Amino acid sequence: MITFLIELQRLKRLDRTGWVLRGLPPGAESVGAHTHGVAVAAMLLADGVRARGVKVDVERVLRMALMHDAAEARTGDLPRAAAHYYPAEMRREAERAAFDDMVADLDEARRLAYSELHEEYEARATLEARLVKAADVVDLLAQAYVFERAGARELSEFWEGVESRDFDLDGAAAEVVSEAVGALVKARGELR
């Protein structure tokens, strides 16, 4: 357990590369800080969906959110601008191999449980996984909004198409995510 925990400490110092490429200073946001933001956004989204009568495993959502970028401790943070240069299957395989190597020293029960969460998230196989992916985007937008409110420019690409983005959600889940994204888009519009 300690080896895995120590390895994850890298995420606290690993810059989110997309921000650095857009002129924000190193240290503007780490992958670890983003992971925290995703976990909070995922919790809020899951609670909102559950409040509308949909069964959601919030513990699973939180566990998945905490693990969703763990492989980046080994692979680094590949920005969206660079991702299209690498075949999607190659990226998935590399992240999967890195994640599997990271959990290799855990006891079998934890290794299997964490690997299952990783696979479920990557496949967007469940409502919980799709909520975590939506939370990933909601946290990105919240951070972009905070940076723009503080004076950052040239972040428009992060907002393009977000209101029509399909997270493969329906009913109450789609409504909750749409409301969160819409509120962020509205707040950004009020900055201008």
C-alpha positions in Angstrom: 0.0 0.0 0.0 2.8 2.4 0.9 4.5 2.1 -2.4 1.3 2.9 -4.3 0.6 5.9 -2.0 4.1 7.3 -2.4 3.9 7.0 -6.1 0.6 8.9 -6.2 2.4 11.8 -4.4 3.8 12.7 -7.8 0.4 13.9 -8.9 0.6 16.7 -6.3 3.6 18.1 -8.2 2.6 17.2 -11.8 1.3 20.3 -13.6 -1.8 20.1 -15.8 0.0 20.6 -19.0 -2.9 22.2 -20.9 -2.7 25.2 -18.6 1.0 25.6 -19.0 0.7 25.4 -22.8 -1.8 28.3 -22.6 0.6 30.6 -20.7 -0.4 29.9 -17.2 2.5 29.7 -14.8 3.9 26.3 -13.7 2.0 25.3 -10.5 -1.2 26.8 -11.7 -3.0 23.5 -11.2 -1.5 20.0 -10.4 -3.0 16.7 -11.5 -3.5 16.1 -7.7 -5.5 19.3 -7.3 -7.6 18.4 -10.4 -8.3 15.0 -8.9 -9.6 16.6 -5.8 -11.8 18.9 -7.9 -13.1 15.9 -9.9 -13.9 14.0 -6.7 -15.9 17.0 -5.3 -17.7 17.6 -8.6 -18.5 13.9 -8.9 -19.9 13.8 -5.4 -22.1 16.8 -6.1 -23.3 15.5 -9.4 -24.0 12.0 -7.9 -25.9 13.6 -5.0 -27.9 15.7 -7.4 -28.8 12.6 -9.5 -29.7 10.6 -6.4 -31.9 13.5 -5.1 -33.9 13.1 -8.3 -34.6 9.5 -7.5 -31.9 7.7 -9.5 -29.9 5.0 -7.7 -26.2 5.9 -7.7 -23.4 4.2 -5.9 -21.7 7.3 -4.5 -18.9 5.4 -2.9 -18.0 3.9 -6.3 -18.2 7.3 -7.9 -15.8 8.8 -5.3 -13.4 5.9 -5.6 -13.4 6.1 -9.4 -12.9 9.9 -9.3 -9.9 9.5 -7.0 -8.3 6.9 -9.3 -9.3 8.4 -12.7 -5.9 10.0 -13.4 -3.7 7.8 -11.2 -1.7 6.4 -14.2 -0.5 9.9 -14.9 1.9 9.5 -12.1 3.8 7.4 -14.6 2.6 8.6 -18.0 2.5 12.3 -17.3 -0.3 14.6 -18.2 -0.9 14.4 -22.0 -2.7 17.6 -23.0 -5.7 17.5 -25.2 -3.8 19.4 -27.9 -1.3 16.5 -28.1 -3.6 13.6 -27.7 -4.8 13.5 -31.3 -1.2 12.7 -32.3 -1.3 9.4 -30.5 -3.8 6.7 -31.4 -6.5 6.4 -28.8 -6.0 2.6 -28.4 -2.2 3.2 -27.8 -2.9 5.8 -25.1 -5.4 3.5 -23.4 -3.0 0.6 -23.5 -0.2 2.7 -22.1 -2.3 4.1 -19.3 -3.6 0.6 -18.5 -0.1 -0.8 -18.4 1.1 2.0 -16.1 -1.9 1.6 -13.8 -1.5 -2.2 -13.6 2.2 -1.7 -12.8 1.4 0.8 -10.1 -1.1 -1.5 -8.3 1.0 -4.7 -8.8 2.3 -4.7 -5.2 -1.1 -4.3 -3.6 -2.8 -7.3 -2.2 -4.9 -9.2 -4.7 -8.3 -7.9 -3.5 -7.3 -4.2 -3.7 -5.4 -4.8 -7.0 -8.5 -6.3 -8.6 -10.9 -3.8 -7.1 -8.8 -0.8 -8.3 -8.2 -2.4 -11.7 -12.0 -2.9 -12.1 -12.6 0.8 -11.3 -10.0 1.9 -13.8 -11.4 -0.3 -16.5 -15.0 0.7 -15.7 -14.0 4.4 -15.9 -12.1 4.0 -19.2 -15.0 2.1 -20.8 -17.6 4.5 -19.4 -19.4 1.3 -18.6 -21.7 2.5 -15.9 -23.7 5.5 -14.8 -21.1 6.0 -12.1 -18.2 6.1 -14.7 -20.1 8.5 -16.9 -20.8 10.8 -14.0 -17.0 10.8 -13.2 -16.2 11.7 -16.8 -18.8 14.5 -16.6 -17.2 15.6 -13.3 -13.8 15.7 -15.1 -15.2 18.2 -17.6 -17.1 20.2 -14.9 -13.9 20.6 -12.9 -12.0 21.6 -16.0 -14.6 24.3 -16.8 -14.7 25.5 -13.2 -10.9 25.9 -13.2 -11.0 27.6 -16.6 -13.6 30.0 -15.2 -11.5 30.8 -12.2 -8.4 31.4 -14.4 -10.4 33.7 -16.7 -11.9 35.5 -13.8 -8.3 36.2 -12.6 -7.4 37.6 -16.1 -6.2 34.6 -18.1 -6.9 34.7 -21.8 -7.0 32.3 -24.7 -8.9 29.6 -22.8 -11.9 29.6 -25.2 -11.0 26.2 -26.7 -12.0 24.5 -23.3 -15.5 25.9 -23.6 -16.1 25.0 -27.3 -19.0 22.6 -27.6 -19.4 21.9 -23.9 -23.1 22.7 -23.8 -23.8 20.0 -26.5 -21.3 17.5 -25.2 -22.8 14.0 -24.9 -21.8 12.1 -21.8 -24.0 9.2 -22.7 -26.4 10.1 -19.8 -30.1 10.4 -19.9 -33.0 11.5 -17.7 -32.1 13.0 -14.3 -28.3 12.4 -14.8 -28.3 14.3 -18.1 -30.3 17.1 -16.5 -28.0 17.5 -13.5 -24.9 17.6 -15.7 -26.5 19.9 -18.1 -27.5 22.3 -15.3 -23.9 22.3 -13.9 -22.3 22.9 -17.3 -25.0 25.6 -18.1 -24.3 27.4 -14.8 -20.6 27.5 -15.6 -21.2 28.7 -19.1 -23.6 31.4 -17.8 -21.1 32.5 -15.2 -18.4 32.8 -17.8 -20.7 34.8 -20.1 -21.2 37.3 -17.2 -17.4 37.9 -17.1 -17.5 39.5 -20.5 
